[in-house]
Amino acid sequence: MSDLRQRFYIEDSPIRGEVVHLEEALQTILAQRDYAPAIQILLGEMLSATALLASTLKIKGRISLQIQASGALQWAMAECNHLGEVRALADYESDPIFEHAEDSSTVFKTLVSPVLFINIEPEFGERYQGIVPLDKPDLASCLMQYYDLSAQLPTRISLASNGQRSGGLLIQLLPRNNEEEQKIVDEDLWPRMTMLTSTLKKDELTDLPATEILYRLYNEEDVRLPDAEQLKFGCTCSKERCETALEQIGVNAVRETLEHQNPIEMDCQFCNTRYQFTAEEALALFGEHLS
């Protein structure tokens, strides 16, 4: 159950859902920085949320959540792509309140003028950005408000993280097509599902396998489970991307940098990989040689 995303359907109904569990990938990400406990929990929730939201997209690409604010927390982001690769990062100032937390509401109380960006970046096509006000007590509540108001897609989301593991559950009431509208529908199913989902405890979400969570919640429903998908930590950094970055700043800026730093060192904040370019390598990007 280490790093999985389990889709599920309620047979003969327009309801679908996902359960996410992260452990190894979360610990890999948190090990890159000395995060305070509350920030660890926030990043765990954001990672589970992006993995849930990525499952709703039918494109190749990635989705990210990014919180920007004034105050002790300056920004935090989490990302998941269509391959199930996740990564996350945060920047904040020390605050005693960050040393104790049970959920993201601890961090939300410190936010000043916060905004949540939902970024969808297809491999091919136009990028989409949604802006979500962070005027609810926690991340799950803010995301549910976004789906209810902006996407107009009834959605319920539960998120939990304890700094070691994180989990998430999403259910959605999808629009019915013409054929489905002709069928007899259990009108009480969605209210019943949302009520059952609200009984899920945070430690159940982080500690139990997806199949057990679904059985405990919906054992009286006809739940169908396709194969689970693997999630993992993945970083998009590479020496080629660093070369592109150097080319973008131009040869004059590169020459100036080499006067103070030779070789040029570029660090990835997500995975701490360090890339080095000698003067010869850096100038060769511009077809130049050492004089």
N, C-alpha and C positions, 0 to 999 in steps of 0.2 A: 504493500500500500504506500510505498515511499513517495513517489511522484507520479500521480495519475490523474486523469480526467475521465470521468465516467458519465456518458450521456444516458438519458433514460426517456422513455415515452410512456404515456398512459394510453393503452390500447383503445382505439376507436374514439379518440378525443383530440381536441386541438391543443393539448397541454404537452409540453416537452420541458426537459430540465437537464442540469449538469451538476455533478459533484466533483470538487477538486480537492486534492490533498497534496501538500508540498512538505518535504522534509529535507532530503539531501540537497536539493537545489537551493532552498531557503538558507540552509546552514552555510553553503558555499558562498552565497551572496553576502550574508551577514559577517562572514569571516574576513571580508575584504576591508572592513572599517570597524573601528571601535564605537559602535552605535550604543546610545543609551537604551535602556529597556523599552521605553515607550516608543522610540523610533523603530526599534526592531519589530515591535508589534504592528505599528503602522505599515511598515514595508511588507510584512507578512500578509496583512489584509489586502494591500494594494496588489501584490503579486497574485493572490488567489482571485481577486476581482478581475484582473486583466486576463487571466487564464479562462475565467468564466465568459467574459465578454468576447474574447477571441473565438470561442466556440460558436457564437451566434453569427459570425461573418462567413460568407460563402466566397471568399476571395483569398488569393495568395498575397500575403503581406503581413503587416503587424499592426497591433493596437497598443496604445500606451495611455496611461493615466498620469497626469502631472499636476501636483498641487503647487501653487505659487502663493506666497503670503509675505507679509511683514511680521516682525516679531521674532521669537526664538527659532521657529522653523522657517527657513527661507524658501526651500523647495524640496520636493520629493517626487520621484517618478518610478514607475514600474512598467514593464513592457512584455508582451508575449507575441510571438509570430505564429504563422500557420503550421510550423513544424513542432510547435509545443516548446519552443525555447524561451526561457524567461530570464530577465535581468532587472536590477533595480539599484537605485542610488538616492541618497538624501544629503542635504547640507543644512546644518542647524547650529545654533549657538547653545552652549550649556545652559540648562535650566533645571533646578531641583525637581520640578514637577515631572520631568522626563525619566526620573529614576524609578518611578512606580506607576504601573499602568495595568489595566485589565483589557482595554480595547482602545480603538482609535479615538474615542471621545476624550481621552486624556490630552492628546495632542491638539484636538480640535478646539479645546477651551483656550489654548494659547494663541490661536491664529488671529492675525490682524489683517483685515481686507483680503481674505483668502478667495482664490478662484481655482476650480478644478477644470483642467482641459482634458477632453477625450479626443485623442488623435488617431485617426485611421489612415494608414499609409499603404495602399495597394502597391504591388510590384509594378503594375501597369495601370495607369489611370490617375485621376485627380485625388489629391489628399483632402480629407475632411477633418474639420475640427469643431467639436461641440464644446460649449462653455457651460459649466454647471455651477450654480451658486452653492457655496458650502454653508448653508444656513440650517442644516440639520445636525443632530448631535453626533453622528458617526458616519463613516464612509458608506456603509450599506444603505442607510436611509437617504443619503444624497443621490446615490445611483438609482435607487428605486424612483425617486422623484423625477429624475431625468427621463427614465423610460416612460413613466406615466404621463408626463406633460409634453416632452419633446418628441419622443418616439411614438407616443400613444399606443404603447404595447404593454398591457398589464404584466408586471414583472415583480417577483419577490426574490430578495437576495438576503442570504445570511452569510456573515464572514466572521472568522475567528482566527486568532494567532496567539501563541504563547512564547514566542521567541525561539522556539525549537522546531515547531511545526505550525503550519497554517492550513486552513480549510475554507471551503466556500460551497454554497449551494444556491442554485438559481432555478426558478421555475417561471415559465412564460405561458401566457394564453395567446396562442397564435390566431390570426384571422382564419376563418373557415372559407374554403373554396366552394364553388357552386354545388359540387357533388356532396361535400360534407354537410352543407346546409340542408340537404334533403333527408339526412339521417336524424334519428331521434337522439337528442343530446341530453345528458344528465346536467341540468342547469345548476345543480348544487355542487358539481364537482370542483369548480374553481374556488368557491368560498370554503369548501371542505379542505382542499389542498392548501390554501393559504393559512387556514387555522392550524392544520397539522404541522406545517412548516414552522410556524411561530413557536411551537413547543420544543424545537431543537435546541439543546444546550450547547454552549460554546465548547466545552470539553469533549462532547460527543463529536462535534465537527472536526476537531483537531486529532482526536485519538482513535476514532472508529473507522474501519474500512467502509468504502462507499456502499457496498452491498448491504452491510449491516445497518447503516444509516437509513437507506431506502426501505429496508424491511421494517425497521422500527416505526418509520413515519407512515408508510403507504402500503402496509401489508394487506389491506383490504381492497386495494386497487389492482388492476391488471397492468403491472409494470413490465415493460419490455426493455432489455438491456443489450445494446450492441457491444462489441469489444471495446474495452477501455483503451485510452490513448496515453502514451508515455509523455511525461513532461520532464524537462531537464534545464539546467543552467546553460545559457548560450550567449556568447558575446560576439558582436559583429566587427570588432577591431581587427586590423591586419596591417602589415607593413605597406601594402598597396594603398590603403586609406590614408596612412600617414604621408606617403609620397604625394598623394593628391592634395593633402592639406598644405604641404610645403610649396607645391606648385601654385596654389591659390594665393599664398602671401607674396610670391614673387622672388626673383633672384636677389634683388637688393636687400630685402628683409632677411633672406637666408644668409647672405654674406655678413650682414650686421650681427646676426645671431652667432655665427661661427667665430666672430671676434671675441665673444664672451663664453661660448660653450662649444667645445669641439672634442668629441663628436656631439651633434645635436641629439638630445634625448627627449623622447615623447612617451608619456605614460598613459595607459588606459585607466580611467577612473573606475570602470566597472569590474575589471579582472586583474588590475595591477600589472599587466604585461608591459614591459618596457621595450621600446624600439629605439635603436641607435642608428645614426647616419653620420659617417665620417664626412669630412669636408669634400673629399673626392666623390663620395656617393651622392651627397646633397647637390653639388654643383652639376653633376652628370645629368640630373633631372632636367636641367635647362640647356643641355648640350655644351656645357662649359667645363673647363679643366682648371686644375690648380696652376696659378701663375708662378 
